[in-house]
Amino acid sequence: MTFRIVAMADLVSAEARSTDKAPGYGHAIYRDIAKGYGPCRSCLRTLALGVDERLLLTYDPFMDLESLPLPGPIYLHAKDCTRYEYENAYPEDLRFIPTTMNAYGRGRVLREVRYVEPNGDAEGTIAELLGNPDVAYIHARNTEAGCYMFRIERSPAPS
């Protein structure tokens, strides 16, 4: 089973950085120096504590995917960063984070929930979940903080 990690879209992160407002909501964005590891939802790298300027904003991970929203808080690097775009590669910076994998069917129907311990077998869990034909995509969430990190989908078949 091949998969791809879907980080926040460049257009969404660029809008947040340029307007200082949460895309789709218009809420003010809070800026400060990182007091926690984040991670940034664009590059999917951890934030450098006491060094990186970060943005805290409201984000809906179901935006442009499902009709029912589920907004929550996320972090972005305040400065532009390169969006994470790899196939079959779990973000190395995030392996230490205990992760809840919520497997959804279309219509935002929750099909299954799995927990991946720090440095656990994320790829194996992803393969098992995406092996279920009723699962359309997975949301990876930080188990400790509860916040959304990224989406996981099957890779498109080669043409």
Backbone as CSV, one residue per row, in Angstrom:
resi,resn,N_x,N_y,N_z,CA_x,CA_y,CA_z,C_x,C_y,C_z
1,MET,0.855,-1.181,0.000,0.000,0.000,0.000,0.893,1.234,0.000
2,THR,0.748,2.057,-1.022,1.508,3.306,-1.051,0.616,4.437,-0.552
3,PHE,1.237,5.390,0.101,0.488,6.500,0.690,1.246,7.794,0.492
4,ARG,0.520,8.878,0.705,1.165,10.196,0.707,0.645,10.983,1.893
5,ILE,1.522,11.786,2.426,1.200,12.688,3.525,0.767,14.010,2.902
6,VAL,-0.371,14.538,3.365,-0.890,15.796,2.815,-0.798,16.862,3.909
7,ALA,0.172,17.744,3.748,0.343,18.868,4.666,-0.597,20.000,4.247
8,MET,-0.666,21.030,5.071,-1.485,22.199,4.747,-1.091,22.754,3.383
9,ALA,-2.074,23.093,2.585,-1.832,23.614,1.238,-1.066,24.935,1.298
10,ASP,-0.166,25.117,0.323,0.626,26.350,0.251,-0.245,27.601,0.195
11,LEU,-1.356,27.541,-0.557,-2.227,28.719,-0.660,-2.814,29.095,0.697
12,VAL,-3.141,28.098,1.505,-3.733,28.356,2.823,-2.687,28.946,3.761
13,SER,-1.493,28.356,3.786,-0.446,28.894,4.665,-0.007,30.283,4.210
14,ALA,0.060,30.508,2.905,0.434,31.836,2.400,-0.611,32.881,2.784
15,GLU,-1.886,32.516,2.697,-2.952,33.444,3.107,-2.835,33.779,4.591
16,ALA,-2.589,32.774,5.406,-2.456,33.013,6.853,-1.293,33.951,7.135
17,ARG,-0.160,33.710,6.486,1.025,34.539,6.731,0.847,35.967,6.233
18,SER,0.162,36.128,5.105,0.051,37.476,4.519,-1.050,38.322,5.144
19,THR,-2.097,37.685,5.688,-3.219,38.457,6.219,-3.259,38.509,7.744
20,ASP,-2.518,37.622,8.407,-2.590,37.481,9.872,-4.005,37.150,10.333
21,LYS,-4.743,36.449,9.463,-6.102,35.996,9.789,-6.222,34.518,9.404
22,ALA,-7.007,33.793,10.187,-7.217,32.372,9.926,-8.035,32.193,8.653
23,PRO,-7.505,31.493,7.639,-8.247,31.274,6.395,-9.591,30.590,6.664
24,GLY,-10.629,31.162,6.047,-11.963,30.608,6.195,-12.700,31.099,7.423
25,TYR,-12.003,31.705,8.366,-12.632,32.146,9.614,-12.429,33.631,9.893
26,GLY,-11.302,34.165,9.473,-11.030,35.579,9.693,-10.598,35.928,11.106
27,HIS,-10.393,34.910,11.958,-9.925,35.175,13.323,-8.483,35.687,13.274
28,ALA,-8.168,36.552,14.195,-6.798,37.055,14.290,-5.847,35.908,14.627
29,ILE,-4.662,35.959,14.048,-3.617,34.971,14.304,-2.735,35.493,15.428
30,TYR,-2.344,34.606,16.306,-1.452,34.954,17.418,-0.027,34.604,17.013
31,ARG,0.894,35.555,17.183,2.317,35.352,16.856,3.136,35.372,18.136
32,ASP,4.071,34.423,18.223,5.033,34.461,19.320,6.226,33.583,18.979
33,ILE,7.181,33.536,19.880,8.348,32.672,19.720,7.975,31.305,20.295
34,ALA,8.372,30.252,19.609,7.979,28.890,19.978,8.341,28.550,21.419
35,LYS,7.314,28.136,22.151,7.487,27.661,23.529,7.279,26.144,23.587
36,GLY,6.890,25.573,22.443,6.683,24.139,22.307,7.139,23.708,20.933
37,TYR,7.144,22.400,20.695,7.701,21.863,19.451,6.798,22.025,18.234
38,GLY,5.541,22.421,18.428,4.637,22.647,17.294,3.849,21.409,16.955
39,PRO,4.007,20.825,15.822,4.872,21.148,14.689,4.210,22.119,13.719
40,CYS,5.003,22.599,12.754,4.469,23.419,11.673,3.643,22.514,10.768
41,ARG,2.426,22.928,10.412,1.542,22.102,9.593,1.805,22.222,8.105
42,SER,2.795,22.995,7.726,3.184,23.089,6.318,4.388,22.183,6.045
43,CYS,5.506,22.421,6.713,6.713,21.623,6.468,6.753,20.341,7.305
44,LEU,5.863,20.247,8.305,5.785,19.102,9.219,7.106,18.846,9.935
45,ARG,7.748,19.950,10.294,8.965,19.885,11.115,8.643,20.520,12.463
46,THR,9.377,20.113,13.461,9.175,20.706,14.777,9.721,22.133,14.778
47,LEU,9.187,22.921,15.694,9.623,24.303,15.845,10.800,24.351,16.819
48,ALA,11.759,25.225,16.555,12.910,25.391,17.442,12.483,26.253,18.626
49,LEU,12.455,25.653,19.818,12.014,26.347,21.027,12.885,27.567,21.305
50,GLY,12.209,28.688,21.564,12.904,29.928,21.877,13.543,30.606,20.678
51,VAL,13.388,30.039,19.481,14.034,30.576,18.285,13.008,30.904,17.199
52,ASP,12.264,29.908,16.762,11.325,30.094,15.648,10.131,30.952,16.049
53,GLU,9.797,31.910,15.179,8.540,32.629,15.347,7.450,31.736,14.769
54,ARG,6.357,31.622,15.498,5.264,30.749,15.063,3.960,31.520,15.028
55,LEU,3.029,30.974,14.253,1.679,31.499,14.171,0.742,30.465,14.770
56,LEU,-0.171,30.897,15.599,-1.222,30.038,16.141,-2.519,30.492,15.491
57,LEU,-3.200,29.561,14.814,-4.411,29.932,14.099,-5.430,28.808,14.108
58,THR,-6.658,29.150,13.748,-7.737,28.178,13.600,-7.666,27.596,12.203
59,TYR,-7.798,26.257,12.132,-7.716,25.570,10.840,-8.732,24.432,10.817
60,ASP,-9.371,24.254,9.669,-10.313,23.160,9.489,-9.678,22.105,8.585
61,PRO,-9.277,20.942,9.133,-8.633,19.919,8.314,-9.563,19.266,7.297
62,PHE,-10.865,19.513,7.408,-11.822,18.978,6.435,-12.133,19.986,5.328
63,MET,-11.481,21.155,5.358,-11.701,22.198,4.364,-11.510,21.626,2.956
64,ASP,-12.446,21.875,2.078,-12.422,21.418,0.681,-12.458,19.891,0.536
65,LEU,-12.781,19.177,1.612,-12.828,17.719,1.582,-14.202,17.195,1.984
66,GLU,-14.779,17.814,3.000,-16.081,17.398,3.527,-16.907,18.645,3.818
67,SER,-18.220,18.475,3.907,-19.093,19.631,4.139,-19.153,20.038,5.606
68,LEU,-18.908,19.093,6.526,-18.956,19.424,7.949,-17.573,19.820,8.444
69,PRO,-17.433,21.008,9.018,-16.122,21.445,9.496,-15.794,20.855,10.869
70,LEU,-14.517,20.888,11.198,-14.053,20.506,12.529,-12.799,21.334,12.826
71,PRO,-12.983,22.656,13.045,-11.825,23.530,13.229,-11.147,23.318,14.579
72,GLY,-9.869,23.648,14.583,-9.089,23.579,15.813,-7.796,24.366,15.657
73,PRO,-7.024,24.481,16.735,-5.789,25.266,16.702,-4.631,24.487,16.075
74,ILE,-3.814,25.193,15.316,-2.596,24.622,14.736,-1.503,25.681,14.724
75,TYR,-0.258,25.240,14.487,0.886,26.145,14.368,1.463,26.102,12.960
76,LEU,2.007,27.246,12.566,2.776,27.382,11.323,4.040,28.159,11.633
77,HIS,5.114,27.887,10.897,6.255,28.803,10.942,5.768,30.165,10.455
78,ALA,6.207,31.235,11.086,5.804,32.568,10.644,6.412,32.899,9.282
79,LYS,7.605,32.382,9.022,8.258,32.601,7.732,7.940,31.443,6.808
80,ASP,8.015,31.722,5.504,7.769,30.665,4.517,8.668,29.463,4.781
81,CYS,8.119,28.293,4.561,8.881,27.056,4.660,8.418,26.154,3.519
82,THR,9.192,25.141,3.238,8.873,24.240,2.136,7.877,23.182,2.600
83,ARG,6.759,23.107,1.903,5.693,22.155,2.244,6.190,20.715,2.140
84,TYR,5.797,19.896,3.096,6.148,18.480,3.106,5.385,17.775,1.995
85,GLU,6.108,17.142,1.067,5.479,16.431,-0.049,6.294,15.196,-0.401
86,TYR,6.047,14.113,0.337,6.748,12.856,0.071,5.747,11.717,0.064
87,GLU,6.030,10.706,-0.727,5.196,9.509,-0.736,5.891,8.424,0.080
88,ASN,5.086,7.652,0.806,5.568,6.522,1.597,6.637,6.913,2.607
89,ALA,6.578,8.141,3.079,7.566,8.618,4.047,6.856,9.371,5.166
90,TYR,6.887,8.800,6.354,6.307,9.450,7.524,7.271,10.551,7.958
91,PRO,6.782,11.718,8.351,7.671,12.827,8.725,8.594,12.457,9.896
92,GLU,9.885,12.445,9.632,10.874,12.025,10.638,10.798,12.861,11.916
93,ASP,10.586,14.170,11.776,10.532,15.044,12.961,9.365,14.700,13.885
94,LEU,8.373,13.976,13.381,7.161,13.737,14.166,7.075,12.321,14.736
95,ARG,8.070,11.510,14.506,8.036,10.123,14.993,7.978,10.031,16.517
96,PHE,8.493,11.020,17.227,8.512,10.984,18.692,7.159,11.341,19.314
97,ILE,6.223,11.806,18.489,4.920,12.254,18.991,3.949,11.074,19.023
98,PRO,3.318,10.809,20.183,2.273,9.784,20.184,1.135,10.268,19.284
99,THR,0.714,9.415,18.349,-0.204,9.842,17.301,-1.480,9.013,17.287
100,THR,-2.598,9.705,17.148,-3.893,9.056,16.957,-4.204,9.112,15.475
101,MET,-4.444,7.949,14.887,-4.797,7.869,13.470,-6.306,7.645,13.380
102,ASN,-7.026,8.670,12.914,-8.476,8.581,12.707,-8.727,8.262,11.239
103,ALA,-9.252,7.072,10.969,-9.515,6.637,9.600,-10.965,6.959,9.251
104,TYR,-11.142,7.768,8.197,-12.468,8.236,7.798,-12.899,7.650,6.460
105,GLY,-14.194,7.400,6.341,-14.826,7.129,5.063,-15.392,8.440,4.551
106,ARG,-15.827,8.476,3.292,-16.441,9.696,2.746,-17.647,10.091,3.614
107,GLY,-17.877,11.393,3.683,-18.953,11.899,4.521,-18.509,12.101,5.964
108,ARG,-17.211,12.072,6.186,-16.599,12.238,7.505,-17.063,11.169,8.491
109,VAL,-17.275,9.962,7.985,-17.675,8.834,8.825,-16.406,8.224,9.413
110,LEU,-16.309,8.234,10.724,-15.144,7.667,11.396,-15.242,6.148,11.351
111,ARG,-14.303,5.503,10.680,-14.315,4.046,10.498,-13.493,3.307,11.549
112,GLU,-12.364,3.903,11.936,-11.486,3.216,12.887,-10.517,4.227,13.496
113,VAL,-10.063,3.938,14.707,-9.073,4.762,15.397,-7.944,3.842,15.844
114,ARG,-6.714,4.253,15.578,-5.535,3.505,16.022,-4.561,4.473,16.672
115,TYR,-3.815,3.960,17.612,-2.814,4.765,18.313,-1.426,4.259,17.958
116,VAL,-0.540,5.194,17.672,0.851,4.869,17.374,1.694,5.492,18.483
117,GLU,2.413,4.654,19.192,3.287,5.120,20.271,4.477,5.872,19.673
118,PRO,5.162,6.685,20.485,6.360,7.361,19.982,7.333,6.342,19.379
119,ASN,7.848,6.665,18.212,8.770,5.816,17.460,8.176,4.458,17.116
120,GLY,6.843,4.372,17.067,6.155,3.133,16.718,6.075,2.932,15.216
121,ASP,5.349,1.905,14.806,5.242,1.528,13.396,4.122,2.315,12.711
122,ALA,4.393,3.576,12.421,3.395,4.429,11.767,3.044,3.895,10.384
123,GLU,4.049,3.495,9.610,3.795,3.013,8.259,2.938,1.751,8.262
124,GLY,3.199,0.846,9.188,2.401,-0.374,9.282,0.949,-0.068,9.623
125,THR,0.747,0.869,10.536,-0.606,1.271,10.919,-1.320,1.919,9.734
126,ILE,-0.612,2.766,9.016,-1.188,3.415,7.828,-1.598,2.358,6.798
127,ALA,-0.723,1.402,6.534,-1.018,0.356,5.545,-2.249,-0.451,5.951
128,GLU,-2.357,-0.784,7.235,-3.527,-1.534,7.704,-4.809,-0.729,7.526
129,LEU,-4.776,0.542,7.920,-5.973,1.369,7.827,-6.376,1.611,6.375
130,LEU,-5.411,1.953,5.524,-5.731,2.208,4.119,-6.035,0.921,3.364
131,GLY,-5.709,-0.214,3.947,-6.070,-1.495,3.355,-7.559,-1.775,3.420
132,ASN,-8.267,-1.045,4.259,-9.719,-1.163,4.367,-10.346,-0.318,3.254
133,PRO,-11.093,-0.910,2.324,-11.663,-0.129,1.224,-12.685,0.917,1.679
134,ASP,-13.206,0.795,2.905,-14.150,1.789,3.421,-13.456,3.044,3.938
135,VAL,-12.135,3.015,4.029,-11.367,4.167,4.510,-10.926,4.998,3.317
136,ALA,-11.305,6.271,3.323,-10.931,7.191,2.240,-9.646,7.952,2.557
137,TYR,-9.421,8.276,3.827,-8.249,9.040,4.246,-8.108,8.920,5.756
138,ILE,-6.963,9.331,6.248,-6.652,9.277,7.683,-6.242,10.671,8.132
139,HIS,-6.683,11.065,9.309,-6.158,12.260,9.956,-5.227,11.815,11.069
140,ALA,-4.013,12.351,11.059,-3.050,12.108,12.138,-3.173,13.262,13.119
141,ARG,-3.390,12.909,14.389,-3.539,13.911,15.443,-2.546,13.623,16.559
142,ASN,-2.063,14.658,17.198,-1.190,14.514,18.358,-2.041,13.965,19.502
143,THR,-1.725,12.778,19.977,-2.527,12.135,21.020,-2.514,12.937,22.315
144,GLU,-1.382,13.538,22.659,-1.289,14.307,23.915,-2.069,15.614,23.844
145,ALA,-1.881,16.370,22.769,-2.517,17.688,22.650,-3.888,17.613,21.980
146,GLY,-4.133,16.558,21.194,-5.409,16.391,20.506,-5.511,17.123,19.189
147,CYS,-4.482,17.880,18.815,-4.574,18.715,17.619,-4.227,17.950,16.339
148,TYR,-4.821,18.414,15.253,-4.600,17.863,13.919,-3.179,18.158,13.463
149,MET,-2.538,17.150,12.819,-1.197,17.367,12.271,-1.195,17.319,10.737
150,PHE,-1.760,16.241,10.143,-1.762,16.114,8.692,-2.725,15.017,8.274
151,ARG,-2.986,14.962,6.950,-3.851,13.934,6.372,-2.995,12.910,5.641
152,ILE,-3.491,11.685,5.570,-2.805,10.615,4.857,-3.802,10.030,3.864
153,GLU,-3.360,9.860,2.613,-4.223,9.299,1.555,-3.453,8.218,0.811
154,ARG,-4.176,7.400,0.095,-3.542,6.459,-0.822,-2.875,7.275,-1.929
155,SER,-1.733,6.815,-2.371,-1.073,7.471,-3.513,-1.852,7.137,-4.770
156,PRO,-1.929,8.075,-5.689,-2.609,7.769,-6.953,-1.871,6.642,-7.678
157,ALA,-2.632,5.816,-8.372,-2.037,4.724,-9.150,-1.227,5.332,-10.295
158,PRO,-0.063,4.741,-10.600,0.714,5.261,-11.733,-0.061,5.102,-13.040
159,SER,0.088,6.094,-13.917,-0.645,6.036,-15.187,0.213,5.495,-16.303
